[in-house]
Amino acid sequence: MKKNLILLPLILTLGMALAGCQEAEDQPAPVLPTAQPTTQIPAPESSPQPEPTEAIAAATQTITPTPLPTATPNPLVPEGLALLNYRTLAQVEELGVISQADVIDLAFSPDGRYLRMRVPTGEGIHRDIFYDLETGAEVFSLEGGQRVYFQPDSTSIAVLDGGLTHYRLPSGEAFDPYTTDNQAAALSPDGRLLVEFEVHEGEGDGTTLRLIDLTSEEEVFWVYVAGKLEKEKLHFDGDGQRIAVTYFVPPGTYVTTIWDVDTGRVVYNEYGYSEIALHPYGSEIAVSSSRRSFISLVSTVTWEQIYYLGSAEEDPGFYHVSYTSGGRLIYALSDREQTKAYFWYPPSGESIDLDLGLDLLAVTISPDRRLMATSNKSGSVILWGVRE
């Protein structure tokens, strides 16, 4: 009896549990949400969405304005030019032309990149135009009574016009001025020595020359010249050991004088020649005159004539006589039916057969001996060379 009483509660409990399970199976399963709601609360009409600003733009370089393209350089001379010597000079061809009238003097920078062209603008006044042959453009110009020296590294020029001022190339920026109470006349190749001159008006019309050491600004020596001096006629030789000048003594005599730089002693004196050119190595000088139909080459050892260039039968004579770098060539102008350039090989005096067929005003050969420039009366400056 007791066992039946114990089993009855267990049966009742089990029955209730089974009934609960059946009831749970009859209930539908709850539905879970499949995604988050996509509805957003709209912003008030008074608060519009901000526009994007440059602060959120891409990298800086993408918004930097692209520079405008510059003019393409137009070099006037090609690369690969042969040295000009007594064998190749007669083979020169035209390389480029600069339209510039009335150019009475020409000079190259030591590296051949820049060309100076001189145009007269008044009595004793001229304009020096500097042309960059690599870009084919004028870089700057100077006007006055200046005398110009390219510096050995071709990055600047020294200008004598009253005093001494340097200018950078190609910008034309002035720097390092030197002032003097006299007229600056000539500068040594190393830029250390300056010749000043002082003209004495009146009886005799003499000129005092003073040699100044620019490193100490002290006078080395002075000399008196009994005549009228043109500073363009005053020169140092290639190593700066001698100073030469030609000057006029009234009523009608030209005098050529050479001084030793260290002592101020006169080492050569000659009459009748109006121009002088000093050999770059100092071994000889060339003296000439438009009144004489030859150029006399004189040894600086014996101070006697070695030989002469040209013919005594020709008339008139030669002017603007120059040596090339190293003294490998000598050239000059002469007025005959038209002004022509003449060329010689100094060691032998042999003439070089080259007729450019132009009525010339000036001629020059670059220090590196790869270019020649001429100006003519038709208003052109022509560059010449020999292609390798």
Protein Blocks (a to p, Z undefined) as FASTA:
>chain_A
ZZmmmmmmmmmmmmmmmmmmmmmmmpccddddfbdcfbdcdddfklccddddfklmccfk
lmgccdddddddddfbdehiacddfklmmmgccfbdcddehiabdcddfkomaccddddf
behiacdddddfknopafbdcedjbdcdddfklpaccddehiacddddfklpaehiaddf
bdcfbdcfkomaccdddddedehiaaddddddfklopafbdcdddbdddfklgccdfkop
accddddddfbbccdddddfklopafbdcehiabdcddfklpaccdddfkbccdcdddfk
lopafbdedjfkbccddehiacdehhlaccdddddfbccdddddfknopacdddehiacf
bdcddfklpaccdddfkopacdddddZZ
